[in-house]
Structure formats: structure tokens, C-alpha cells
Amino acid sequence: MRDMGPETVCGGRLCAVAGIVSRRGLCPGGDCAQAGTVPGKHGREEMQMKKIIFDCDNTFGVKDCDVDDGLALMYLLGNRETQLLGITSTYGNSSLDVVQAVNLRMLEELGRRDIPVKRGGEKRGCYQSEAAVFLAEMADRHPGELSILATGSLTNLKGAYERDSHFFEKVKEIVLMGGITSPLVFEKKVMEELNFSCDPPAARTVLTKGRNVSVITGNNCLKVLFTKQEYRERLSGTENRAAAYIMEKTDDWFRYNDEGYGIHGFYNWDVTAAAYLMHPELFADNVKGLCVSDQDLETGYLRMEEDEMNGGWKAGIKAGMEAGMRGAMRGAMRDGTKSRTADGRCICNLPLIRDGAVFKDNIYRSWLSVTGILADV
């Protein structure tokens, strides 16, 4: 468990999360002198880079389509600890053709054509793809170092596993955005889950075969709403090109959420997953036993394991809870023999945002740190 103690001074700023600097070299504020660095040789500080593949259904700037994948990409690029090895396109928010075009166009606009974009499977069951090959090859090239952020359908990850049955063993961590633990009921209508339900067999494979899997559920994103008024206050009246770019591409999304769901703002589903990947100290661990099935995943539903905790892997969770040993439970997540059984049970972390205001500050700061945006965008 990440200790939360008295405030400490971090890089000349007051850091509200005690112990983070000494243990991780990170500050949730993101802009202090210690953020993302560790002591290096001869007293110099060296950056801790995180090797990432972003598997997404990006529809940034497409009318009546979600903007959160694009904002998650900007969040990653705004964090100097990010080493983005590539983007793999999947479907969900729109068709694969649209997503692939948006990913290529957005990297062009951001001045990051150096980042490869690989085309994934176009629908459920299309597991042989350029993206699946890329994922498998990168995991093989960087065993134990690769982090995967997946915010759309999980077809490409299942494809990588079918190509290499040891794929998940080589991946350091997987952060998913998707799934619901209860209906997402808003003022005008219920919002359907979109990611896991796109390809239930793929979602089941990732949840039950993957190691160190964290899931940002739709329900756990509801703590933080980005309102239009606050959005404009944070992003308007500045010469920062990233701010202008975000405002232009996302303004219509406020209208869509208001008219369609009665939401006076929008929830940054995929950005929340990206934030957990880069700054887990902003979240509280919420390790759960799940019992997953294709039938449940057709609606994206994540069924909690509520049976009496006795024997096997469930006893391990209970012992960890009783002893306050969150690290032991996270260890079980990484251990394939303990984190799953043949009948679809698994252990996953469903992180919870600690402090909404601190979380938002980190998001805006990261967005505004993106540089290189083309002048004519």
C-alpha cells in the first residue's frame, strides 16, 4: 500500500503525497524538480522512462465521437517519462478505418510522425493484424519492460497472445479502460459500455491471461467531471498551442454529452487510465476478485467474486486483506498461477481516484506541456 503521511517538501514545492519521492522519484504534481527522476551516476539525475504501446480507438475531432483517446495521447506526450513505442489502432468509438486515419492525422498535427501507427483487427475475431504482430514483437524485444495502455476493444491484445502464447508473461503491466460494475445511469439515458463489449472473448482473454492488469471502470471515472466552464478557465486566454488545439477539437463534445445524456461536461474515461499508468500515486488500489464470462462481457459487466473466501487464490486475497498487505495482492496479480483459474476467475486492480482536484491539476498540466504542435493546425 502506498503510504499517505504528513506533507513533505518535494523539489521546492509542497508535495501532498509523502513517501512518493523517496520511493518512486515521482511527485503527483508532475512539474517539481523531482518528478520522474531518480539519482544517477555522479549525483546526476536520470529520467525513468516508461516504454508504452497505446492501443486505442482514437476519434479525436470526429463529430459526435468521443475525444478521450486523443486527450489520453496528449496526456502521455505531455509526460516526460513517456517513451511511446507506438500506437496500435482498434475499433470501438468508430470503424478501424476512421481510427487509423485519426491516429495518423493527429500525430502529424502534433509533430510526432516519428511514432509508428499499426493497423489492428477491424472487428471481433480478426486476430491476425499488423498491430498484433507489433505488440508481440515489442514484448519480445522489451521483456519485463513494456507497459500497454488499452482504451478500446481488446482484439489486438488477444491477437498478440494468439501469435505468442508467452506474450502476457513478457509484458510488465496492462492498464485497461473499460467495463462496468453497475449501470451508468445519467439524466437522459443509460450509457452502454463500449470497450469490453466490442469483443468479449478478447476481453476475457486479457483479464484472465494477463498479469498485473489494472482496469479503470466506467464507474470509477465518475468522481471527476470536466465542466465546460472550468475547461475554458484552464485553457482559454493563453498562447499555449496545446490549449488552443484541445479547445478546437473538443468543444463540440460538450454539446453531445449535454444533448445525449444530460451530462453538463464530460468524463475523461481514457485519460483516467493514462493517468493511472503514469501516476499511480494519484489513485488508491482497489484489488478485486472477478469472475468473468463472455455472457457478462457482452454488456461489459464485471462480476465481483462474492463467494465465501476459502481455499486457493481467494484465501490469498483474504489473508492479504487481513494483514493489510496490498503488495501481496498485487503480487498475486503478477503471478499467473495465482491470478486466474480455468473457470474465468481472476484478480484485477480497479483503481480509485484519491483526490479529484489534484487529479485534474495533473491532467491539465500534462496537456499544456505538449509541444511541437504545427502552427497551421
C-alpha positions as CSV (number, residue, x, y, z in Angstrom):
1,M,0.0,0.0,0.0
2,R,1.2,3.5,-0.8
3,D,1.7,5.3,2.4
4,M,-0.1,8.6,2.8
5,G,1.6,10.6,5.5
6,P,2.4,14.1,6.5
7,E,3.2,16.6,3.8
8,T,6.8,16.8,2.7
9,V,8.8,19.3,0.7
10,C,9.5,18.0,-2.8
11,G,11.7,19.9,-5.2
12,G,10.8,23.3,-3.6
13,R,7.1,22.5,-3.7
14,L,4.8,21.1,-1.1
15,C,4.1,17.5,-2.0
16,A,0.9,16.2,-0.5
17,V,1.8,12.5,-1.0
18,A,4.5,11.7,1.5
19,G,6.9,8.9,0.6
20,I,6.4,9.1,-3.1
21,V,9.6,10.9,-3.9
22,S,11.9,8.7,-1.9
23,R,10.3,5.5,-3.2
24,R,9.3,6.3,-6.7
25,G,11.1,9.5,-7.7
26,L,7.7,11.0,-8.6
27,C,5.5,13.8,-7.5
28,P,1.8,13.8,-8.4
29,G,2.1,17.5,-9.3
30,G,4.3,16.5,-12.2
31,D,6.3,19.7,-12.5
32,C,8.5,19.7,-9.5
33,A,12.2,19.1,-9.6
34,Q,11.9,15.5,-8.5
35,A,9.2,14.5,-10.9
36,G,10.1,11.4,-12.9
37,T,13.7,11.4,-11.9
38,V,16.0,9.1,-10.0
39,P,19.6,9.6,-8.7
40,G,22.1,8.8,-11.4
41,K,25.8,8.3,-11.5
42,H,28.0,11.0,-10.0
43,G,24.9,12.6,-8.4
44,R,23.2,13.4,-11.7
45,E,19.5,12.7,-12.1
46,E,18.3,10.3,-14.7
47,M,14.8,10.0,-16.2
48,Q,12.8,6.9,-15.6
49,M,11.3,6.3,-19.0
50,K,8.3,4.1,-19.3
51,K,8.1,2.1,-22.5
52,I,4.4,2.2,-23.7
53,I,2.3,1.0,-26.5
54,F,-1.1,2.8,-26.7
55,D,-3.8,0.6,-28.2
56,C,-6.8,2.9,-28.8
57,D,-9.9,3.7,-30.8
58,N,-9.0,7.3,-31.2
59,T,-11.7,9.6,-32.8
60,F,-10.3,12.9,-31.6
61,G,-12.1,15.7,-33.6
62,V,-14.6,13.4,-35.3
63,K,-18.2,14.8,-34.9
64,D,-20.3,13.0,-32.3
65,C,-17.4,10.7,-31.3
66,D,-15.5,10.6,-28.0
67,V,-12.4,12.8,-27.6
68,D,-10.9,10.9,-24.7
69,D,-8.4,8.7,-26.7
70,G,-6.9,11.8,-28.2
71,L,-6.7,13.6,-24.9
72,A,-5.1,10.4,-23.4
73,L,-2.5,10.6,-26.2
74,M,-1.8,14.2,-25.4
75,Y,-1.5,13.3,-21.7
76,L,1.1,10.7,-22.5
77,L,3.1,13.1,-24.7
78,G,2.9,15.7,-22.0
79,N,4.6,13.5,-19.5
80,R,8.4,13.5,-20.0
81,E,8.6,9.9,-18.6
82,T,6.8,8.6,-21.6
83,Q,8.6,6.6,-24.2
84,L,5.8,5.9,-26.7
85,L,7.0,2.9,-28.8
86,G,3.9,3.0,-31.0
87,I,0.2,3.3,-31.3
88,T,-2.0,0.3,-32.4
89,S,-5.4,1.2,-33.9
90,T,-8.5,-0.7,-32.8
91,Y,-12.2,-0.1,-33.2
92,G,-15.0,0.9,-30.8
93,N,-15.7,4.7,-31.0
94,S,-15.8,4.3,-34.8
95,S,-14.6,2.0,-37.5
96,L,-11.0,0.9,-37.8
97,D,-10.6,3.0,-41.0
98,V,-11.6,6.2,-39.1
99,V,-9.4,5.4,-36.1
100,Q,-6.4,4.7,-38.2
101,A,-6.8,7.9,-40.1
102,V,-7.3,9.9,-36.9
103,N,-4.2,8.5,-35.3
104,L,-2.1,9.3,-38.4
105,R,-3.6,12.8,-38.7
106,M,-3.2,13.6,-35.0
107,L,0.5,12.6,-34.9
108,E,1.0,14.8,-38.0
109,E,-0.6,17.7,-36.3
110,L,1.4,17.2,-33.1
111,G,4.6,17.0,-35.0
112,R,5.2,13.3,-33.9
113,R,5.4,11.4,-37.2
114,D,8.3,9.5,-35.6
115,I,5.8,7.4,-33.6
116,P,4.7,4.3,-35.6
117,V,1.0,3.6,-36.1
118,K,0.0,0.0,-36.7
119,R,-3.4,-1.1,-38.1
120,G,-5.3,-3.6,-36.0
121,G,-8.1,-6.1,-36.5
122,E,-11.3,-4.4,-37.8
123,K,-13.9,-6.4,-35.9
124,R,-14.4,-9.1,-33.3
125,G,-12.5,-12.2,-34.2
126,C,-10.0,-10.5,-36.5
127,Y,-6.9,-11.5,-34.5
128,Q,-4.3,-11.5,-37.3
129,S,-3.2,-8.0,-37.9
130,E,-0.2,-5.7,-38.2
131,A,-0.9,-4.4,-34.7
132,A,-0.9,-7.9,-33.2
133,V,2.5,-8.6,-34.8
134,F,3.8,-5.3,-33.5
135,L,2.6,-5.9,-29.9
136,A,4.1,-9.4,-29.9
137,E,7.4,-8.2,-31.3
138,M,7.7,-5.3,-28.9
139,A,7.0,-7.6,-25.9
140,D,9.7,-9.9,-27.2
141,R,12.1,-7.1,-27.6
142,H,11.5,-5.5,-24.2
143,P,10.6,-8.4,-21.9
144,G,9.5,-7.2,-18.5
145,E,9.6,-3.5,-19.5
146,L,6.6,-3.0,-21.8
147,S,3.5,-1.2,-20.5
148,I,0.3,-1.4,-22.5
149,L,-2.5,1.2,-22.3
150,A,-5.6,-0.2,-24.0
151,T,-8.6,2.0,-24.3
152,G,-10.7,0.4,-27.0
153,S,-11.7,-3.1,-28.0
154,L,-9.1,-5.7,-26.9
155,T,-8.9,-7.5,-30.2
156,N,-5.3,-6.6,-30.9
157,L,-4.1,-7.9,-27.5
158,K,-5.8,-11.2,-28.0
159,G,-4.2,-11.3,-31.4
160,A,-0.8,-10.8,-29.9
161,Y,-1.5,-13.6,-27.4
162,E,-2.6,-16.0,-30.2
163,R,0.6,-15.2,-32.1
164,D,2.8,-15.8,-29.0
165,S,1.4,-17.7,-26.1
166,H,4.0,-16.2,-23.8
167,F,3.0,-12.6,-24.7
168,F,1.4,-11.7,-21.4
169,E,4.3,-13.2,-19.5
170,K,6.7,-10.7,-21.2
171,V,4.5,-7.6,-20.6
172,K,5.2,-5.6,-17.4
173,E,1.7,-4.2,-16.9
174,I,-1.6,-3.7,-18.7
175,V,-3.9,-0.8,-17.9
176,L,-7.4,-1.0,-19.4
177,M,-10.2,1.4,-19.7
178,G,-13.5,-0.5,-19.9
179,G,-16.0,-2.5,-18.0
180,I,-18.8,-1.5,-15.6
181,T,-19.7,-2.8,-12.2
182,S,-23.2,-1.2,-12.3
183,P,-25.2,0.6,-14.9
184,L,-24.1,4.1,-15.9
185,V,-27.4,5.9,-15.4
186,F,-27.5,9.6,-16.4
187,E,-30.2,12.2,-16.6
188,K,-31.5,11.3,-20.1
189,K,-30.5,7.7,-20.7
190,V,-28.2,4.8,-19.7
191,M,-24.8,4.8,-21.2
192,E,-23.7,1.5,-22.7
193,E,-20.3,0.1,-22.1
194,L,-18.3,0.1,-25.3
195,N,-14.8,-1.4,-24.9
196,F,-15.0,-4.9,-23.4
197,S,-18.4,-5.5,-25.1
198,C,-16.9,-5.0,-28.6
199,D,-15.0,-8.3,-28.3
200,P,-16.0,-10.3,-25.2
201,P,-13.7,-13.3,-25.9
202,A,-10.7,-10.9,-26.3
203,A,-11.6,-9.1,-23.1
204,R,-11.9,-12.4,-21.2
205,T,-8.5,-13.4,-22.6
206,V,-6.8,-10.3,-21.4
207,L,-8.4,-10.3,-18.0
208,T,-7.8,-14.0,-17.3
209,K,-4.4,-14.5,-19.0
210,G,-2.8,-11.1,-18.4
211,R,-0.6,-10.3,-15.5
212,N,-0.6,-7.1,-13.4
213,V,-3.8,-6.0,-15.0
214,S,-5.5,-2.8,-13.8
215,V,-9.0,-1.8,-15.0
216,I,-10.3,1.7,-15.0
217,T,-14.0,1.0,-15.0
218,G,-16.6,3.5,-16.2
219,N,-18.0,3.7,-12.7
220,N,-14.7,4.7,-11.2
221,C,-14.3,7.6,-13.6
222,L,-17.5,9.3,-12.4
223,K,-15.7,11.0,-9.5
224,V,-14.3,13.7,-11.8
225,L,-16.4,15.7,-14.3
226,F,-14.7,18.1,-16.6
227,T,-17.2,21.0,-17.0
228,K,-17.1,23.5,-19.9
229,Q,-16.7,26.5,-17.6
230,E,-13.7,25.0,-15.8
231,Y,-12.3,23.8,-19.2
232,R,-12.4,27.3,-20.6
233,E,-10.9,28.8,-17.5
234,R,-8.0,26.4,-17.6
235,L,-7.4,26.5,-21.4
236,S,-8.6,29.9,-22.7
237,G,-6.7,33.2,-22.6
238,T,-3.3,31.6,-23.2
239,E,-0.9,31.5,-26.1
240,N,-0.2,27.8,-25.3
241,R,-0.8,26.0,-28.6
242,A,-1.8,22.8,-26.9
243,A,-4.6,24.6,-25.1
244,A,-5.9,26.1,-28.3
245,Y,-5.7,22.7,-30.1
246,I,-7.6,20.9,-27.3
247,M,-10.3,23.6,-27.3
248,E,-10.8,23.5,-31.0
249,K,-11.0,19.7,-31.2
250,T,-13.2,19.0,-28.2
251,D,-15.6,21.9,-27.9
252,D,-18.5,20.0,-29.7
253,W,-18.2,17.1,-27.3
254,F,-19.7,19.2,-24.5
255,R,-22.8,19.7,-26.7
256,Y,-23.0,16.0,-27.5
257,N,-22.9,14.9,-23.8
258,D,-25.5,17.5,-22.8
259,E,-28.0,16.7,-25.6
260,G,-27.5,13.0,-25.5
261,Y,-27.1,12.2,-21.8
262,G,-27.9,15.3,-19.8
263,I,-24.2,15.5,-18.7
264,H,-23.1,19.1,-18.2
265,G,-19.5,18.4,-19.1
266,F,-17.8,15.1,-19.9
267,Y,-15.9,12.3,-18.2
268,N,-12.3,11.7,-19.3
269,W,-12.5,7.9,-19.3
270,D,-9.3,7.1,-21.3
271,V,-7.4,10.0,-19.8
272,T,-8.0,8.5,-16.3
273,A,-6.4,5.2,-17.5
274,A,-3.4,7.1,-18.9
275,A,-3.1,9.0,-15.6
276,Y,-3.1,5.8,-13.6
277,L,-0.4,4.3,-15.9
278,M,1.9,7.4,-15.5
279,H,1.0,8.5,-11.9
280,P,-0.5,5.6,-9.9
281,E,0.1,7.6,-6.7
282,L,-2.9,9.7,-7.7
283,F,-5.1,6.5,-7.1
284,A,-5.9,4.1,-4.3
285,D,-5.6,0.4,-5.0
286,N,-8.8,-1.5,-5.2
287,V,-7.9,-5.1,-5.8
288,K,-10.8,-7.4,-6.5
289,G,-11.5,-10.9,-7.4
290,L,-13.6,-11.2,-10.6
291,C,-15.5,-14.0,-12.3
292,V,-15.6,-13.1,-16.0
293,S,-17.6,-14.7,-18.8
294,D,-18.4,-13.9,-22.4
295,Q,-22.0,-13.5,-21.5
296,D,-21.4,-10.8,-18.9
297,L,-18.8,-9.1,-21.1
298,E,-21.4,-8.8,-23.9
299,T,-22.5,-5.8,-21.9
300,G,-19.1,-5.0,-20.4
301,Y,-20.2,-6.2,-16.9
302,L,-17.5,-7.2,-14.5
303,R,-18.9,-9.6,-11.9
304,M,-17.3,-9.4,-8.5
305,E,-16.4,-12.7,-6.8
306,E,-18.7,-12.5,-3.8
307,D,-18.4,-16.2,-2.6
308,E,-17.0,-17.1,0.8
309,M,-13.2,-16.6,0.6
310,N,-11.9,-20.0,1.3
311,G,-9.1,-22.0,-0.3
312,G,-6.8,-21.4,-3.2
313,W,-6.4,-17.9,-4.7
314,K,-9.4,-16.5,-2.7
315,A,-7.7,-17.4,0.6
316,G,-4.6,-15.5,-0.6
317,I,-6.7,-12.4,-1.1
318,K,-8.4,-12.7,2.3
319,A,-5.0,-13.1,4.0
320,G,-3.7,-10.1,2.3
321,M,-6.7,-8.0,3.3
322,E,-6.5,-9.1,6.9
323,A,-2.8,-8.4,7.1
324,G,-3.1,-5.1,5.3
325,M,-0.6,-6.5,2.7
326,R,-1.7,-4.8,-0.5
327,G,1.6,-5.6,-2.0
328,A,0.9,-9.3,-1.6
329,M,-2.3,-9.0,-3.5
330,R,-0.6,-7.0,-6.3
331,G,2.0,-9.8,-6.3
332,A,-0.8,-12.3,-7.0
333,M,-1.9,-10.2,-9.9
334,R,1.6,-10.6,-11.4
335,D,1.7,-14.3,-10.8
336,G,-0.2,-16.2,-13.5
337,T,-0.7,-19.3,-11.4
338,K,-2.4,-17.3,-8.6
339,S,-4.3,-14.7,-10.6
340,R,-6.5,-17.0,-12.6
341,T,-8.2,-20.3,-12.7
342,A,-9.7,-22.4,-15.5
343,D,-13.2,-21.1,-14.9
344,G,-12.6,-17.5,-15.6
345,R,-11.8,-16.2,-12.1
346,C,-9.0,-13.6,-11.9
347,I,-7.6,-10.8,-9.8
348,C,-7.5,-7.3,-11.1
349,N,-6.9,-3.8,-9.7
350,L,-9.8,-1.4,-10.1
351,P,-8.1,1.8,-9.0
352,L,-10.0,4.7,-7.4
353,I,-9.1,8.4,-7.8
354,R,-7.8,9.7,-4.5
355,D,-8.4,13.5,-4.8
356,G,-10.3,14.9,-7.8
357,A,-8.7,18.4,-7.6
358,V,-5.2,17.0,-7.5
359,F,-6.1,14.6,-10.3
360,K,-7.4,17.5,-12.5
361,D,-4.3,19.6,-11.9
362,N,-2.1,16.8,-13.1
363,I,-4.3,16.3,-16.2
364,Y,-4.3,20.0,-17.3
365,R,-0.6,20.4,-16.5
366,S,0.3,17.4,-18.7
367,W,-1.9,18.6,-21.6
368,L,-0.3,22.1,-21.5
369,S,3.2,20.5,-21.6
370,V,2.7,19.1,-25.1
371,T,5.0,20.9,-27.6
372,G,5.6,20.7,-31.3
373,I,2.1,21.3,-32.5
374,L,2.1,22.6,-36.1
375,A,1.3,26.3,-36.5
376,D,-1.3,25.8,-39.2
377,V,-3.5,23.3,-37.2
